[in-house]
Amino acid sequence: MSATFWVTHVNGEKTTDLGSFERAVRACPDNTYVRIRVMSFDSAPLVLSIKMCYHYWPTSTLTRDASSEGGWRSEVACGSTTPSLINSAPTIADFQVETVDAPTKESLKDNQILVRNLYLSCDPFLRGRMAGSRNSYVASFEPGNPIEGFGVGIVEASANPDFSEGDIVTGNRFLWETRFVINSLGFVKVPSGSGISAASYLGVLGMPSFAAYVGLISISNPKAGETVLVSAASGAVGQMVVQLAKARGLHVIGLAGSDDKVDFVKSIGADAVINYKTTIDLDAAIKQAAPNGIDIYFENVGGELFDIALKNMNTFGRIAGCGMISQYNATPETAYCIKNIMEIVIRRITISGFVVSDYYTKPDYKNFIQEVSAKFKEGAITYKLDEVVGLEKAPQALLDLFEGNNFGKRVVKVSDISDTQ
């Protein structure tokens, strides 16, 4: 799929030279923006058709930073209504840059807060929100509205007495913008003086780690001496599964996609780690690592890995279905077809898919915070963040997840706590 872009300069001229983008930004007056917009695909006019499925892709905005000479910042918002068949995988060309007026504290209404983003979370579930599906556990992004997800930010102004300027807050409705105004419902303050960094509330104490806790502890009911197989063991969820399992006396086998990732998973306690991308016979490798079979499979990848895991499950084994990232861009024609499905019956396997948001109001969340925060402070748990600096890099940071190019929990650093502009 090809796309035609133009850049609007402050003087109103247009160009298709994307290399002039930064020059245009640097020429912007303070608190104004430069816009990049997708104007056509494959030489066809940009139109929406209710006969087509289409993706809603995020947008990126660069803004002038008055605090440094010639400096600039970026802001990302969603707004593209680019027609695109649902079976196309996202590319960087699907990201639209949009401009908006900078929010001010004078614009606040009752219960609203003005938040400056510190970190944004890149999570695979955002892919589903871009697909336009109406039959999902989370709503799709709407055309013209910003991308939103998990984040951590600092309150710069508040019309809610429960929040004050300088409070660090987190939640799952952070807009992909440098600053945004939003109703404070659902935002929570990060404890001050905890000794835990702001980014950690997206990582070791964030949604992926809680998903690891739910899938392993709440759903799989692990017992000391059992064997657990963890796919994507170096990732945001997998690395926590490995450590929680070891803390409970399980034999842990990890699957990872590079030698560096294999070494990392070993360093956090896994008994055996397999590079599934270079191993010729993965089935044989799993059998060698787990000669007595697999009691629990923690599923993050899907596809062929799931198929091979089924062949190695013990009778009455449990599978926690957290994600299947290998299939997120699949079409009916390219989706992997499970060959060993009958093993579910033969081995009496229990497969439990789950959505972590169902558990935030249950005792599981309090138990998770208490256990993991204590172990993290003691140094008994470590957690690898994969930090990308600069909001303008957020689109590629997200796309990297689907190619396995992240190493650990991918976050985008937007600003420092000390920033004032």
SVG drawing of the C-alpha trace seen along z (x, -y; Angstrom):
<svg xmlns="http://www.w3.org/2000/svg" viewBox="-22 -32 45 71">
<polyline fill="none" stroke="black" stroke-width="0.4" points="0.0,0.0 1.4,-3.4 0.5,-6.7 1.0,-10.4 1.9,-12.8 2.2,-16.6 3.6,-18.9 2.0,-22.2 4.4,-24.9 3.5,-27.9 3.5,-30.0 0.8,-27.8 3.1,-26.1 2.8,-22.4 5.5,-19.8 5.8,-16.1 9.4,-16.3 9.2,-14.7 12.8,-15.7 11.5,-19.2 9.3,-18.2 11.8,-19.0 12.7,-22.4 9.0,-23.2 8.6,-22.3 11.6,-24.5 10.0,-27.4 6.8,-27.1 5.8,-29.8 5.5,-28.6 2.4,-26.5 1.6,-25.9 2.1,-22.8 2.9,-21.3 0.6,-18.9 1.3,-15.8 -1.7,-14.2 -2.2,-11.2 -4.0,-12.6 -4.3,-9.5 -3.6,-5.8 -2.6,-4.2 -3.6,-7.5 -7.2,-7.2 -8.9,-10.0 -9.1,-9.7 -12.6,-8.6 -14.4,-6.5 -16.7,-3.8 -19.1,-1.8 -18.5,1.1 -14.9,1.3 -13.2,2.4 -10.6,-0.1 -7.9,-0.6 -7.7,-3.7 -4.0,-4.4 -2.3,-6.7 -1.0,-10.1 2.1,-12.0 2.6,-15.7 5.8,-17.6 5.7,-20.8 8.1,-23.6 9.8,-23.5 10.2,-27.1 12.5,-26.0 15.4,-25.1 16.9,-26.9 15.7,-25.4 14.3,-22.5 11.0,-20.7 8.8,-18.1 6.3,-15.7 2.7,-14.9 0.8,-11.9 -2.9,-11.8 -5.3,-9.6 -7.4,-10.9 -6.7,-9.0 -9.7,-7.6 -7.6,-6.0 -9.4,-3.3 -7.6,-0.1 -8.7,3.5 -8.7,5.2 -6.2,7.9 -3.4,5.5 -0.6,5.3 0.1,1.8 3.1,-0.1 4.7,-3.4 2.9,-4.9 -0.4,-4.3 0.4,-6.9 -0.9,-10.4 0.5,-13.5 -2.2,-15.9 -2.0,-19.3 -4.0,-20.6 -3.9,-23.6 -1.9,-23.2 -4.3,-22.7 -4.3,-25.2 -5.4,-25.2 -8.0,-27.8 -9.8,-25.3 -10.5,-22.9 -14.0,-21.9 -15.2,-20.3 -13.3,-17.1 -10.9,-17.5 -7.1,-17.4 -4.4,-18.7 -1.7,-16.0 1.8,-16.1 2.8,-12.6 5.9,-11.1 5.7,-7.6 3.3,-5.8 2.9,-2.1 3.1,-0.1 0.9,2.9 -0.1,5.6 -3.8,5.1 -3.7,1.7 -3.5,3.6 -7.0,4.9 -8.4,1.4 -7.1,0.3 -9.0,3.0 -12.5,1.4 -13.9,4.5 -17.2,4.1 -17.0,7.6 -14.2,7.3 -13.5,6.9 -12.3,3.4 -13.8,0.6 -12.1,-0.3 -10.6,-3.7 -12.9,-6.2 -11.8,-8.2 -10.7,-11.6 -10.0,-10.8 -6.6,-10.3 -5.0,-6.9 -5.3,-6.1 -3.8,-3.5 -1.8,-3.0 0.5,-5.7 2.1,-7.7 2.0,-11.5 2.2,-14.5 -0.8,-16.8 -0.1,-20.3 -3.5,-21.7 -6.7,-20.3 -10.3,-21.1 -10.8,-18.1 -9.9,-18.6 -8.6,-15.1 -5.7,-15.9 -3.1,-18.7 -0.5,-20.2 2.6,-17.9 0.7,-14.7 2.0,-11.7 -0.9,-9.7 -1.5,-6.5 -4.4,-4.9 -5.5,-3.4 -6.9,-6.5 -3.7,-8.3 -3.9,-10.1 -0.9,-9.8 -0.2,-13.5 2.5,-15.5 -0.3,-17.1 -4.0,-16.4 -7.1,-17.4 -9.4,-14.6 -11.9,-13.8 -10.1,-12.4 -12.3,-9.4 -10.2,-6.3 -6.9,-8.1 -5.0,-7.1 -2.2,-8.8 1.2,-7.0 2.4,-6.9 5.1,-9.4 8.3,-8.4 7.9,-4.8 11.3,-4.5 9.7,-3.0 10.1,-5.0 7.2,-6.3 8.0,-4.0 7.7,-1.0 4.0,-1.6 3.8,-0.5 6.3,2.3 6.9,4.3 3.7,2.9 1.8,2.4 -0.8,4.2 1.5,6.8 2.9,7.9 -0.6,8.1 -1.6,10.2 1.3,12.6 0.0,12.8 -3.6,13.5 -2.7,16.1 -0.3,18.0 -1.6,17.6 -5.3,16.9 -6.1,19.1 -3.4,21.9 -3.2,22.6 0.5,23.7 2.0,26.2 5.6,26.6 7.4,29.2 5.2,28.7 6.6,27.6 5.5,24.4 6.3,23.5 6.3,19.7 6.2,18.3 7.7,14.8 9.5,15.3 11.6,12.2 8.6,9.9 6.5,7.7 4.3,10.5 6.6,13.5 9.5,12.2 7.1,11.8 5.6,15.2 9.1,16.8 9.9,15.1 6.6,15.7 6.8,19.3 10.3,19.8 9.3,18.1 6.7,20.9 9.0,23.7 8.1,24.6 10.4,25.9 10.4,23.1 11.1,23.5 11.1,20.3 10.7,19.7 12.5,16.6 13.4,15.3 17.1,14.4 20.3,15.4 20.3,12.2 16.7,12.9 17.6,16.4 20.5,15.2 18.2,12.7 15.5,15.3 18.2,17.6 19.4,14.7 16.0,14.2 15.8,17.8 14.5,20.0 15.7,23.6 15.9,24.0 15.4,21.5 14.9,22.4 15.5,20.0 12.4,21.0 13.6,19.1 16.8,21.0 15.8,24.4 15.2,26.8 13.0,29.3 11.2,27.3 9.0,30.3 12.1,32.3 13.8,29.4 10.7,29.0 10.7,32.8 14.3,32.6 13.8,29.7 10.6,31.2 11.0,35.0 8.0,35.4 5.8,33.1 4.2,29.7 1.7,29.0 1.1,25.3 1.6,23.5 1.4,19.7 0.4,18.6 1.5,15.2 2.3,16.1 -0.1,18.6 0.3,20.2 2.8,23.0 4.1,22.6 0.6,23.3 0.3,26.3 3.6,27.8 2.8,27.1 -0.4,29.1 1.6,32.2 3.7,31.8 1.0,31.1 0.4,33.6 -3.0,35.1 -5.1,32.5 -2.7,29.7 -3.7,26.1 -3.2,23.4 -3.5,19.7 -4.4,17.8 -3.0,14.3 -2.3,13.4 -1.5,14.7 0.6,12.0 1.7,14.1 -1.9,14.0 -2.8,10.3 -2.1,9.4 -3.3,12.7 -6.2,13.0 -8.5,16.0 -6.0,17.0 -2.8,16.6 -4.0,17.6 -2.3,20.6 -4.5,23.7 -4.1,25.8 -3.2,29.4 -3.1,31.0 -6.5,29.8 -7.5,33.3 -4.9,33.3 -7.2,31.1 -9.6,34.0 -7.1,36.8 -5.1,35.0 -8.1,33.4 -6.5,30.0 -8.2,27.0 -7.7,23.8 -8.6,20.5 -8.5,17.3 -8.6,14.2 -8.7,10.4 -6.8,8.8 -9.1,5.9 -11.7,8.3 -9.5,8.7 -8.7,5.1 -11.7,5.0 -11.0,8.4 -8.6,9.3 -6.1,10.5 -5.0,7.0 -4.3,6.1 -2.4,9.3 -0.4,8.7 0.7,5.2 1.6,6.4 3.7,9.3 5.4,7.8 6.2,4.4 7.7,6.1 9.8,8.5 10.9,5.7 12.1,3.5 14.0,6.5 15.6,7.2 14.0,10.6 12.3,9.6 13.8,7.6 12.1,6.2 13.4,5.2 12.0,2.0 12.7,1.3 12.6,-2.5 12.2,-4.5 12.8,-8.2 10.6,-10.7 6.9,-10.7 7.6,-11.0 9.0,-7.5 5.9,-6.0 4.4,-4.6 7.5,-2.6 7.9,-1.6 4.4,-0.1 5.0,1.6 8.2,3.2 6.1,5.4 4.6,7.4 8.1,8.1 9.6,9.1 11.9,6.2 11.3,5.2 13.4,6.6 11.3,6.4 8.4,4.1 8.3,1.4 7.6,-2.1 7.9,-5.5 9.5,-8.3 7.7,-11.5 9.2,-13.9 11.0,-14.2 9.3,-15.0 11.4,-18.1 10.3,-19.5 8.3,-22.7 7.5,-23.6"/>
</svg>
